[in-house]
Amino acid sequence: MQVIIPTPSLVEQIVGRQKRTDGQSYRLMTYVVQQPVNDGVLLYNTLTCSLVLLTPDEAADITMQQELIDRWFLVPQGHDDQKLCRQVRQMAALLKPAAKAIDYYRILTTTGCNARCFYCYEKGTKPVTMTAETASKVVRYIVAHRGNEEVTIKWFGGEPLINAKVIDQICTELSGQGVPFRSKIVSNCYLMDADMVQRARNLWQLQFVEITLDGTTKTYNRVKDYVYRGVNAFERVLNNIGLLTAAGIQVDIRLNVDKHNIGEMAELVQLLHQRFGTNEHLNIYSRKLFGESSPEDSAKLFEQRILLKQQIAQYGYGGQRFLTLPRNIGQNGCMADYDGYVMIVPDGHLGLCEHSIDRDFLGHIDNEERNEAILRKFKTRPTDIEACATCFYAPQCGRRGMCHENATCTPEKQKEYLHDTMGAMKYEYECYLRKKDKEQENETEI
């Protein structure tokens, strides 16, 4: 047996090595995923975060492999996997070092937007735009709370580029005070242009952009329904994607899909490939739009999305960060559960979730008071549902009672986690083999 990814020290500290019991019958733990490869069978444990390779002979008699017992891949027939999972997660939360500073800021420059997407969860939110005075207070807040850490800023909205002057101001003032920072942005990028791209790279220290595409030209322009008229918004945005990637800025294109537009997504991906070719600065992925759907529609959409993922991967747009396995027990369901993070809305209130930009505030940049009840509310994990007992992904699951996206679970979501995990296992093993070959080449040269 080869250990490809060892158990992380935190989990090792909690579970140690499993003691063997003579005469006991063993089975694979619920959280173990198998993935056949040319050299044998890969096993990944989502609880211990360990990846191992069994030879064909070892895989043929898997329950007799003693080291798999030691490493918690095999457990006794009557073992309560779910109970152990809860205990490990609880202990990991207790042992997790507390963040010493706030190093990640989501800053909303405005809640206004130049698009009118029918599915926007911010629909009905009163437009509020950050003033220059508030922007300076934001800088003071960051300086006071960052400790000695480099700061990551994620610009958000509404459409953050509507108030790009505030981004300029905050970045200029942070640089003037010697604060090291980098930034990301979630934007439709309609307002981006060549001059702004240069400012983004040099002043904003922009490294990452997330852009949503809802379909090809006709569908995109209809869904986005920009306030401007007489302009092909789809073509304008594609041109701006080209400007960003040419400047070395990473662009993630999110395809928002439902049963109404999934049929044209293959055409869209092909169009993007024709336009941008193989591009190391471009990733593409899909997400199902929020909303209820019948089991039949959900199942069909899942199958269509898997085919879409395969097409995206064939064009080389899958992206490494979508293919790596978790390296530790799942603790942060999202950024709202990370102590070193805060969201700042345009009027200076502090929040935790972009789905709560007008409520559930934990404080304000003008003072140090914190609403502990709100903090606990976002950290609370809902009671396990029936599906949790048999779900391989339970140790990594980000379900949170306050989370619109992860509060519930569906069979399709579990299938997608399994599909992605098996793909990541193969990718991690391929990386391991390439590294091993490289090391052997270096030894030969020496």
Secondary structure, DSSP 8 states (H G I E B T S, - for coil): -EEEE---HHHHHHH------TT--EEE-TTEEEEEETTEEEEEETTTTEEEEE-HHHHHTGGG-HHHHHTTSEEETT--HHHHHHHHHHHHHHHS---SS--EEEEESBS--S---TT-TTTT----B--HHHHHHHHHHHHHH-TT--EEEEEESS-GGGGHHHHHHHHHHHHHTT--EEEEEE---TT--HHHHHHHHHTS-EEEEEEEE-SSHHHHHHHH--S--SS-HHHHHHHHHHHHHHTT-EEEEEEEE-TTTGGGHHHHHHHHHHHH-S-TTEEEEEEE-SS---HHHHHHHHHHHHHHHHHHHHTT-S-GGGT---SS----SSGGG-TTEEEE-TTSEEES-TT-TTS---EETTS----HHHHHHHH------GGGGG-TTGGG----TT-TTTSS--HHHHHHHHHHHHHHHHHHHHHHHHHHHHHHHHHHH-
